[in-house]
Amino acid sequence: MALCGIGLSQTLEGIDKWCLGGNFSTRLMVHRHFNWKTSARAQRRSSAIQCSSSRKVVSEESVQNEASVSVDDESDSGHVIRFNMGDFKILDRVSIGLSGRADEVVFEAIVKDSNSPLHNTKVVLRQLISVQAQRRGRRAIEVLKKLVRRRLMYHSYSMQVHGYVSSHTTSGRSLFTLVHGYHGSFSLRHWLQQADWLPTLEATLALDEESVRKVGDDSIGGPAASRQLRLIRLLMRDLLIGVNYLHSHGLAHTELRLENVHISPVDRHIKVGILGNAADFYEDGPNNSSPDSNMDRRQMMIAFDMRCVGFMMAKMVLRELMDPLIFTKFKSFLTKGIDPSCLREFLLQVLNRNSSSGNTGFQILDRNWGAGWNLLSLLLATKPSKRISCLDALRHPFLCGPRWRVDPSIDMIRWGLGSSAVRITEEYIYRQPQRARLAYFVELMEMLNPHSKPKNWLEFLPGKWRMLYCTGRHIGLTLRQPPARILVGYVRLTVTRPSKSNTNLSFTSDISFTVMTGREWPHDKTGITGKLQINSLFRLMAGRRLYIKEEKTTPGLFSSQSDAQNSLVQKLSGRKWRKAVPFKDIPSSLSVAKLVSGDIELTMSLGHPLNHNVDAAKNIVQEVRTQIPPEMFDLSKFVCGTYVDSRFLVLRGVNGSALLFTRSWS
């Protein structure tokens, strides 16, 4: 909140002489004191101050009409009190967490009326200046009347509105002041911006073993990631319960932000604001419009609130998003229509990290098979119809502690398999246990492929894909003396579809590399950069992948694949996978998307001076071909696609090896 003016009247009647500006350089800090004593000179100066606003001009008569809307009817309900300004003792401080809009002035006060049920209670007076602000105040009172049937829930999860003050200035202008509860000095945003926010919030919420059982946990303390996850579960569950309470009463909050949310140290609940902008699901009542329009409006409003909850969760977990510049990039990524399932890939690059190690937020979201990223993607889904509801979010594994046994959905299992594979590839330790585990995950993903028909592949396949891992051979530089020292950078596959009516697809393999010319190449990775690009056209057809029985295989042939299959059979026979996998044994065949390739075109670009040396170019091509999977060099070796969704892609080569890709946003 920003204030501009001179001389504050203790009766607040002279507030219309104030000018409120949102960009004023000095903001009110916690316990910042006001000087209530004004000199005659200051009073004369204050009378000359004018208020300016960029809002549309409203006549004085319309302001009075707007401000005089049936306040008597509101007070007759017995739940809304009509106060006088003389009922309050105005305090000389305003907490930073109560900062208001440019058309509001906020004061802290104590009720001094001995006959009031709020006697000696600290409250907040929010004086509403503009017509729009006064409309928000009256709306907050209307919402209170609507929710009064379940008043306990209202008091627990909303900033309680006690009543209002309606008066007029000497000039005849209407003044409307909303009186609501005081729930501490900080909003949730201010809490999270404190250097010691974690122990402070733990102390405010009085976390003990009894309280953490509310989120299914059985312990307190531990590493920072565990403590932060436990706290986020408490805050998110409380927030979702409060928002669901509004949705169940036909209301959408529409203004869910960290700045509007407070934590009460008394009942240790999250308060979701004063609900001045809460909107009804049904404009003219549920019975006065068509069911289809009612359902569409309801779905859109719920989806908007859930998206806001997703933004709040992202900022709570990833503190870097508190930076306005990074958060702007985050929002622009989502507004481009890119699937939020790619958020992890995007944020790794935005935050300049090659892996999730060292970042507490990434570690939290990566836990439990990447359950946090899954919940975040469901809250921020591009299509409103795909966003998760409050009740489903409360049942999500990310918000349920280890004491609560949650049966994951088949979609969550698919997500977890892919997330675990990504984490293993980031560790970049491909010894036999890791290789066997990755092959096992890929086999499971193929069995759980949600899109086996070619028409589904035509929808999901186009885009950019970054290669994560290949189950085939891996050849590096350590034990060889190659003619050229090549360090392979990124390996990407770009799939484009010329038109919706055309079933042909264009595959482009992009391989970046660096030619290290120095003798100290193990320590100095600088050199001449180059790029290899391979293009080919493919036709997509329906097909099946046959599993070769072990007795029919030649000894030594496809040994890694058969080992993975044997491990898979043992895993599928366990109790853990019986509910998830639709079959107990490996089937004889699976539906796949068959790929039929056309001609191949290869181009290479090299930096100076190697771009003039033909022999060097040949050696470079040969070395790149040795290090990368053969399917990425010769696209015709791709024979089928076995798994695809919004995040992952698995393609099989002619030699049986599988290539795992993740969707790339850049």
C-alpha positions in Angstrom: 0.0 0.0 0.0 1.2 3.5 -0.8 -0.1 6.6 0.8 0.4 10.2 -0.5 -0.7 13.1 1.6 -0.3 15.2 4.7 -2.1 15.0 8.0 -4.1 11.9 9.0 -7.4 12.7 10.8 -8.1 10.3 13.6 -11.7 10.2 12.6 -10.7 9.3 9.0 -13.3 11.9 7.8 -10.6 13.8 5.9 -9.5 10.8 3.9 -11.1 12.2 0.7 -8.3 14.8 0.7 -5.7 12.1 0.3 -4.2 11.0 -3.0 -3.4 7.3 -3.2 -0.7 6.1 -5.7 0.4 2.6 -6.4 3.9 3.6 -7.5 4.7 5.9 -4.6 8.4 5.4 -3.6 7.9 4.9 0.1 5.8 1.9 1.2 4.5 1.2 4.6 6.7 -1.2 6.5 5.8 -3.3 9.5 5.2 -1.1 12.5 5.9 2.1 10.6 4.5 4.9 12.7 2.3 7.7 11.6 2.4 11.3 13.0 -1.2 11.9 14.0 -0.6 15.5 15.2 -1.1 18.0 12.4 -0.3 21.6 12.4 -2.6 24.3 11.0 -0.2 24.8 8.2 -0.2 21.1 7.3 -4.0 21.1 7.4 -4.1 24.1 5.1 -1.8 22.2 2.7 -3.8 19.1 2.9 -6.9 20.9 1.8 -5.2 21.8 -1.5 -4.2 18.3 -2.4 -6.1 16.8 -5.4 -6.6 13.1 -6.2 -5.8 11.9 -9.7 -6.7 8.6 -11.2 -6.5 6.9 -14.6 -9.9 5.2 -14.1 -12.9 6.5 -16.0 -14.7 9.5 -14.5 -17.8 8.8 -12.5 -20.3 11.4 -11.4 -20.7 12.3 -7.8 -24.4 11.2 -7.9 -23.6 7.8 -9.2 -21.0 7.3 -6.5 -23.6 8.1 -3.8 -26.1 5.7 -5.5 -23.5 3.0 -5.6 -22.5 3.4 -2.0 -26.0 3.4 -0.6 -27.0 -0.1 -1.7 -29.2 -1.7 1.0 -26.7 -1.6 3.8 -29.6 -1.8 6.2 -30.7 -5.1 4.7 -27.2 -6.4 5.1 -27.0 -5.4 8.8 -30.4 -7.0 9.4 -29.0 -10.4 8.8 -27.4 -10.5 12.2 -24.0 -11.5 10.9 -22.9 -8.1 9.6 -22.4 -5.2 12.0 -22.8 -1.6 11.1 -20.1 0.3 12.9 -19.5 4.0 13.6 -16.0 5.5 13.3 -16.3 6.3 17.0 -16.3 2.6 17.8 -12.6 2.3 16.9 -9.3 3.4 18.3 -7.1 3.9 15.3 -3.5 2.6 15.7 -0.5 4.5 14.4 0.9 1.6 12.4 0.0 -0.6 9.4 1.5 -4.0 8.7 3.1 -4.5 5.3 1.1 -7.6 4.8 -2.1 -5.5 4.7 -1.1 -3.4 1.7 -4.1 -2.6 -0.5 -4.8 -1.4 -3.9 -4.4 2.2 -5.2 -8.0 3.0 -4.5 -7.9 1.7 -0.9 -6.6 3.1 2.4 -5.9 0.5 5.1 -5.7 1.1 8.9 -5.3 -1.1 11.9 -7.7 -0.4 14.8 -9.0 -1.8 18.1 -12.7 -1.9 18.8 -13.3 0.2 21.9 -17.1 -0.1 22.1 -17.7 -2.0 25.4 -21.1 -3.2 24.1 -19.6 -4.8 21.0 -18.9 -8.5 20.9 -15.5 -7.5 19.3 -14.5 -5.3 22.3 -10.7 -5.0 22.5 -10.4 -7.0 19.3 -7.8 -5.9 16.7 -9.4 -5.3 13.3 -8.5 -3.9 9.9 -10.4 -0.9 8.5 -10.2 -0.8 4.7 -11.6 2.4 3.4 -12.7 2.1 -0.2 -12.4 5.2 -2.3 -13.5 4.5 -5.9 -16.8 3.1 -7.1 -15.1 -0.2 -8.0 -13.5 -0.5 -4.6 -16.8 0.1 -2.9 -18.4 -2.5 -5.1 -15.8 -5.0 -3.9 -16.6 -4.2 -0.3 -20.3 -4.7 -0.7 -19.6 -7.9 -2.6 -17.6 -9.2 0.4 -20.6 -8.7 2.6 -22.9 -10.5 0.1 -20.5 -13.4 0.1 -20.6 -13.6 3.9 -24.4 -13.8 3.8 -24.2 -16.6 1.2 -21.6 -18.6 3.2 -23.1 -18.1 6.7 -24.7 -21.5 6.7 -21.3 -23.0 7.2 -19.9 -20.2 9.3 -17.2 -22.3 10.9 -15.6 -23.1 7.5 -15.9 -19.5 6.5 -14.1 -18.3 9.6 -11.4 -21.0 9.2 -10.5 -20.4 5.6 -11.5 -16.8 4.8 -10.5 -13.5 6.2 -13.6 -12.8 8.3 -15.7 -9.7 7.5 -17.2 -8.2 10.6 -19.1 -5.3 9.1 -18.8 -1.9 7.6 -18.9 1.8 8.2 -21.0 3.9 5.9 -20.8 7.7 6.2 -20.6 10.9 4.3 -18.1 13.7 4.1 -18.9 17.4 4.6 -18.9 17.7 0.8 -21.6 15.0 0.6 -19.4 12.3 -0.8 -20.1 8.7 0.4 -17.5 6.8 2.3 -17.6 3.0 2.7 -15.2 1.3 5.0 -15.0 -2.5 5.3 -14.2 -3.9 8.7 -12.5 -7.3 8.6 -10.3 -9.5 10.8 -6.6 -9.1 11.5 -4.5 -12.2 10.8 -0.9 -11.2 11.4 1.5 -8.7 9.9 2.5 -10.7 6.8 0.8 -12.1 3.7 2.1 -15.5 2.5 4.3 -13.7 0.0 6.0 -11.7 2.7 6.5 -14.8 4.8 8.3 -16.6 1.9 10.5 -13.5 1.3 12.0 -13.7 4.7 15.6 -15.1 5.0 14.5 -17.4 7.8 11.1 -18.2 6.4 11.2 -21.9 7.0 11.9 -22.0 10.8 9.7 -19.0 11.3 6.7 -20.5 9.5 7.3 -23.8 11.3 7.1 -21.9 14.6 4.0 -19.9 13.5 2.2 -23.1 12.6 3.5 -24.8 15.7 4.5 -27.9 13.8 4.6 -31.0 15.9 4.0 -34.7 15.4 0.3 -34.3 15.9 0.0 -31.5 13.3 2.1 -33.2 10.6 -0.2 -36.2 10.8 -2.8 -34.1 9.0 -0.7 -34.5 5.8 0.1 -38.2 6.4 3.6 -37.5 7.8 5.0 -39.3 10.9 8.0 -37.1 11.8 9.3 -33.6 12.1 12.7 -32.0 11.4 15.1 -33.7 9.0 16.9 -32.2 5.9 15.8 -28.9 4.5 14.0 -30.5 1.5 11.9 -32.8 3.9 11.0 -29.9 6.1 10.0 -27.6 3.2 8.0 -30.4 1.6 6.1 -31.0 4.8 5.3 -27.3 5.2 4.2 -27.0 1.5 1.9 -30.0 2.0 0.3 -28.3 5.0 -0.1 -24.9 3.2 -1.3 -26.4 -0.1 -3.9 -28.7 1.6 -5.2 -25.8 3.7 -5.4 -23.6 0.6 -7.2 -26.3 -1.5 -9.7 -27.0 1.3 -10.5 -23.3 1.5 -10.9 -22.9 -2.3 -13.0 -26.1 -2.5 -15.2 -24.6 0.2 -15.9 -21.7 -2.1 -16.4 -23.9 -5.2 -18.9 -26.1 -3.4 -21.0 -23.0 -2.7 -21.0 -21.8 -6.3 -18.3 -19.2 -6.0 -14.9 -18.6 -7.6 -12.3 -16.6 -5.8 -10.7 -15.1 -9.0 -7.9 -13.4 -7.1 -5.8 -16.1 -5.6 -2.3 -14.7 -5.1 0.3 -15.0 -2.4 -0.3 -11.3 -1.6 -4.0 -12.0 -0.8 -3.4 -15.1 1.4 -2.6 -14.8 5.1 -1.8 -17.3 7.8 -3.5 -16.9 11.1 -1.3 -17.7 14.1 -4.4 -18.3 16.2 -6.1 -21.2 14.4 -3.1 -21.9 12.1 -5.3 -21.8 9.0 -4.8 -20.1 5.6 -7.1 -17.2 5.0 -7.9 -16.8 1.3 -8.8 -13.0 1.4 -11.9 -11.0 1.9 -13.6 -12.4 -1.2 -14.5 -8.9 -2.6 -14.1 -10.2 -6.2 -15.7 -13.6 -5.7 -17.8 -14.4 -8.7 -20.9 -16.6 -8.9 -20.8 -19.6 -11.2 -24.3 -18.7 -12.4 -24.9 -15.1 -13.5 -28.7 -15.3 -13.3 -29.1 -18.2 -11.0 -28.7 -21.9 -11.7 -32.3 -22.2 -13.0 -32.4 -19.2 -15.2 -30.0 -20.2 -17.9 -29.2 -23.2 -20.0 -27.4 -26.2 -18.3 -24.7 -26.1 -21.0 -23.8 -22.4 -20.5 -23.9 -22.9 -16.7 -21.5 -25.9 -16.9 -19.1 -24.0 -19.2 -19.0 -21.0 -17.0 -18.5 -23.1 -13.9 -15.7 -25.1 -15.5 -13.9 -22.0 -16.7 -14.1 -20.3 -13.3 -12.9 -23.4 -11.4 -10.1 -23.8 -14.0 -9.0 -20.1 -13.5 -8.8 -20.6 -9.7 -6.8 -23.8 -10.1 -4.4 -22.1 -12.4 -3.9 -19.4 -9.7 -3.3 -22.2 -7.2 -0.7 -23.7 -9.5 1.2 -20.3 -9.7 1.1 -20.1 -5.9 2.5 -23.7 -5.5 5.2 -23.0 -8.1 6.4 -19.9 -6.1 6.2 -21.8 -2.8 8.4 -24.6 -4.1 10.7 -22.8 -6.5 11.8 -19.6 -4.7 13.5 -18.3 -7.9 10.1 -17.6 -9.3 9.7 -14.8 -6.7 11.9 -12.9 -9.1 9.5 -10.9 -11.4 11.8 -11.4 -14.5 12.0 -15.2 -14.1 8.2 -15.4 -13.3 7.5 -13.5 -16.5 9.4 -16.0 -18.5 7.6 -18.8 -16.6 4.2 -17.3 -17.5 5.2 -16.6 -21.1 6.2 -20.2 -21.5 2.7 -21.3 -20.4 0.9 -18.7 -22.6 2.6 -20.1 -25.7 0.4 -23.2 -25.5 3.3 -25.5 -24.6 2.2 -28.5 -22.5 3.1 -27.9 -18.9 4.5 -31.4 -18.6 7.7 -29.9 -20.1 8.1 -27.5 -17.2 11.0 -29.3 -15.7 12.9 -29.2 -19.0 12.2 -25.5 -19.4 13.1 -24.5 -15.8 16.4 -26.4 -15.9 17.5 -24.1 -18.8 15.9 -20.9 -17.4 17.7 -21.4 -14.1 20.9 -22.4 -15.8 21.2 -25.8 -14.3 22.3 -29.0 -16.0 20.6 -31.2 -13.3 18.3 -30.9 -10.3 21.1 -31.4 -7.8 21.7 -28.5 -5.4 18.2 -27.0 -5.9 15.9 -27.8 -3.0 12.8 -27.0 -5.1 13.8 -29.4 -7.8 14.5 -32.1 -5.2 11.0 -31.6 -3.7 9.3 -31.9 -7.1 11.4 -34.9 -8.1 10.5 -36.9 -5.1 8.0 -39.8 -5.3 8.7 -40.4 -9.0 8.3 -36.7 -9.9 4.8 -36.4 -8.3 5.3 -32.7 -7.7 5.9 -32.0 -11.4 2.8 -34.0 -12.2 0.6 -32.0 -9.8 2.0 -28.7 -11.1 1.3 -29.7 -14.7 -2.3 -30.7 -13.9 -2.8 -27.3 -12.1 -1.4 -25.4 -15.0 -2.8 -27.5 -17.9 -3.2 -25.5 -21.1 -6.8 -26.7 -21.6 -9.1 -25.7 -18.8 -11.0 -29.0 -19.0 -7.7 -30.8 -18.2 -7.0 -29.0 -15.0 -7.3 -30.9 -11.8 -10.0 -30.1 -9.2 -9.5 -29.3 -5.6 -10.7 -32.7 -4.4 -8.5 -34.6 -6.8 -5.5 -32.4 -5.9 -6.1 -33.3 -2.2 -5.8 -37.0 -3.1 -2.7 -36.5 -5.3 0.4 -38.4 -4.1 2.5 -35.2 -3.8 0.2 -33.9 -1.0 -0.1 -37.2 0.8 2.6 -38.2 3.3 4.2 -41.6 3.7 1.6 -42.7 6.3 -1.2 -42.5 3.7 -1.3 -45.3 1.2 -2.4 -43.8 -2.1 -3.0 -46.1 -5.0 -1.5 -44.2 -8.0 -3.5 -43.9 -11.2 -2.2 -45.5 -14.4 -1.3 -42.0 -15.6 0.7 -41.4 -12.5 2.6 -44.7 -13.0 3.5 -43.7 -16.5 4.6 -40.3 -15.3 6.7 -41.9 -12.5 8.5 -44.3 -14.9 9.5 -41.5 -17.2 10.6 -39.3 -14.4 12.8 -42.0 -12.9 14.4 -42.6 -16.2 15.2 -38.9 -16.5 16.8 -38.9 -13.1 19.0 -41.9 -13.9 20.2 -40.3 -17.2 21.1 -37.1 -15.4 23.4 -39.0 -13.1 25.3 -40.1 -16.2 26.6 -43.3 -14.6 25.7 -46.0 -17.1 27.0 -49.1 -15.4 25.2 -52.4 -15.7 22.7 -51.8 -12.9 21.7 -48.5 -14.3 21.5 -49.8 -17.8 19.3 -52.7 -16.8 17.0 -50.5 -14.8 16.6 -48.0 -17.7 15.8 -50.9 -20.1 13.3 -52.2 -17.6 11.6 -48.8 -17.3 11.4 -48.5 -21.1 9.8 -51.9 -21.4 7.2 -51.0 -18.8 6.5 -47.7 -20.5 5.9 -49.5 -23.8 3.4 -51.9 -22.2 1.6 -48.9 -20.7 1.6 -46.9 -23.9 -1.7 -44.8 -23.8 -1.6 -44.0 -27.6 -1.2 -47.0 -29.8 -3.2 -45.9 -32.9 -1.5 -44.0 -35.7 -4.0 -41.2 -35.4 -2.8 -40.6 -31.8 0.8 -40.6 -33.0 0.0 -38.0 -35.6 -1.3 -35.7 -32.8 1.5 -36.2 -30.3 4.6 -36.9 -32.4 5.1 -33.5 -34.1 7.5 -31.3 -32.1 11.1 -31.2 -30.9 12.5 -34.1 -28.9 15.8 -34.3 -27.0 17.4 -37.8 -26.9 18.0 -39.0 -23.3 19.2 -42.5 -23.6 19.7 -45.4 -25.9 19.6 -49.1 -24.8 22.2 -50.0 -27.5 25.9 -49.7 -27.4 27.8 -46.7 -25.9 31.2 -45.8 -27.3 33.2 -42.9 -25.9 36.7 -41.5 -26.1 38.3 -42.9 -23.0 39.7 -46.3 -24.3 40.2 -45.3 -28.0 42.6 -43.3 -30.2 40.1 -41.9 -32.7 41.3 -39.8 -35.7 39.3 -36.8 -34.4 38.4 -36.0 -30.8 34.7 -35.3 -30.8 32.5 -34.2 -27.9 28.9 -34.6 -28.8 26.6 -31.9 -27.5 22.8 -32.1 -27.9 21.1 -34.8 -30.1 17.6 -33.7 -31.1 14.9 -35.1 -33.3 12.4 -32.7 -34.9 9.2 -34.1 -36.3 6.9 -31.9 -38.5 3.7 -32.6 -40.3 3.1 -30.6 -43.5 -0.7 -30.5 -43.1 -3.4 -32.2 -41.0 -4.7 -34.0 -44.1 -1.3 -35.4 -44.8 -0.2 -38.5 -42.9 3.5 -38.1 -44.0 6.0 -36.9 -41.4 9.3 -35.2 -41.8 12.1 -36.3 -39.4 15.1 -34.1 -38.8 18.0 -35.3 -36.7 20.2 -32.4 -35.3 23.5 -33.3 -33.7 25.8 -30.6 -32.3 29.4 -31.4 -31.5 32.8 -29.9 -30.7 36.1 -30.9 -32.4 38.7 -30.7 -29.6 42.1 -30.0 -31.3 44.2 -29.4 -28.2 46.3 -32.1 -26.5 44.7 -31.3 -23.1 41.3 -32.4 -24.3 40.4 -34.4 -21.2 40.6 -31.1 -19.2 40.0 -28.5 -21.9 36.7 -29.1 -23.9 37.0 -26.1 -26.1 37.4 -26.5 -29.9 35.7 -26.0 -33.2 32.0 -26.4 -33.2 30.0 -28.2 -35.9 26.5 -29.5 -36.6 25.2 -32.5 -38.4 21.7 -32.6 -39.8 19.9 -35.6 -41.3 16.5 -35.3 -43.0 14.0 -38.0 -44.1 10.3 -38.5 -44.8 8.3 -41.1 -43.0 4.9 -42.7 -43.5 3.0 -43.8 -40.4 1.2 -47.1 -40.4 -0.4 -49.5 -37.8 1.8 -52.4 -36.8 2.6 -54.8 -34.0 5.9 -55.6 -32.2 6.5 -59.3 -31.7 8.3 -60.5 -28.6 10.8 -63.2 -29.5 10.6 -66.2 -27.2 13.9 -67.0 -25.4 14.1 -70.6 -26.8 14.1 -69.2 -30.4 16.8 -66.7 -29.9 20.4 -67.3 -30.9 22.9 -67.4 -28.0 24.4 -64.0 -27.5 21.8 -62.2 -29.7 19.6 -59.6 -28.1 21.0 -60.6 -24.7 20.4 -57.2 -23.1 16.8 -57.2 -24.4 16.1 -60.7 -23.2 17.6 -59.9 -19.8 15.3 -56.8 -19.5 12.3 -58.9 -20.4 13.2 -61.6 -17.9 13.5 -58.9 -15.2 10.2 -57.5 -16.4 8.4 -60.8 -16.0 9.6 -61.1 -12.4 8.5 -57.5 -11.6 5.0 -58.0 -13.2 4.4 -61.1 -11.0 4.8 -59.0 -7.9 1.9 -57.5 -5.9 2.9 -53.9 -6.7 2.2 -54.1 -10.4 -1.0 -56.2 -10.4 -3.4 -53.3 -10.3 -1.4 -51.1 -12.7 -0.4 -53.4 -15.5 -3.4 -54.9 -17.4 -1.6 -58.2 -17.9 0.5 -60.5 -15.7 2.8 -61.9 -18.4 4.6 -60.3 -21.3 2.2 -60.5 -24.3 3.3 -62.1 -27.6 2.9 -58.7 -29.3 2.0 -55.1 -28.8 0.4 -52.5 -31.0 3.0 -50.0 -32.3 3.2 -47.2 -34.9 5.2 -48.6 -37.9 7.6 -46.1 -39.5 8.4 -46.4 -43.2 11.2 -44.1 -44.3 12.0 -42.5 -47.6 15.2 -41.0 -48.9 17.8 -39.5 -46.5 19.6 -36.2 -46.9 22.7 -35.4 -44.8 24.4 -32.0 -44.4 27.2 -30.9 -42.1 28.5 -27.5 -41.1 32.0 -26.9 -39.6 33.8 -23.9 -38.3 37.0 -22.5 -39.7 39.6 -23.9 -40.6 38.2 -27.4 -40.7 35.5 -26.5 -43.2 38.1 -26.5 -46.0 39.7 -29.9 -45.1 37.8 -32.8 -46.8 39.8 -35.5 -45.0 39.2 -34.0 -41.6 35.5 -33.7 -42.4 35.3 -37.4 -43.3 37.1 -38.3 -40.0 34.7 -36.1 -38.1 31.6 -37.7 -39.7 32.9 -41.2 -39.0 33.6 -40.3 -35.3 30.2 -38.8 -34.8 28.6 -41.8 -36.4 30.6 -44.0 -33.9 29.5 -42.2 -30.8 25.8 -41.6 -31.5 23.1 -44.3 -31.9 23.1 -45.5 -35.5 19.4 -44.7 -35.8 20.1 -40.9 -35.3 22.6 -41.0 -38.2 20.6 -43.2 -40.5 17.0 -42.4 -39.8 15.8 -45.4 -42.0 16.9 -47.7 -39.1 13.9 -46.5 -37.1 11.2 -49.2 -37.6 8.5 -48.4 -35.1 7.3 -46.1 -32.3 6.4 -47.9 -29.1 5.5 -45.1 -26.7 4.3 -41.5 -27.0 2.6 -38.9 -24.8 2.9 -35.2 -24.1 6.3 -35.7 -22.5 8.1 -38.8 -23.7 8.8 -40.7 -26.9 10.3 -44.2 -27.4 11.4 -45.3 -30.8 12.8 -48.8 -31.7 15.5 -49.4 -34.2 16.1 -52.3 -36.6 18.5 -53.9 -34.1 16.0 -53.9 -31.3 17.5 -51.0 -29.3 15.2 -48.4 -27.8 15.8 -44.6 -27.9 14.1 -42.6 -25.2 13.3 -38.9 -25.9 11.8 -36.1 -23.9 9.9 -33.2 -25.4 12.1 -30.1 -25.8 10.5 -26.6 -25.5 13.3 -24.8 -27.4 
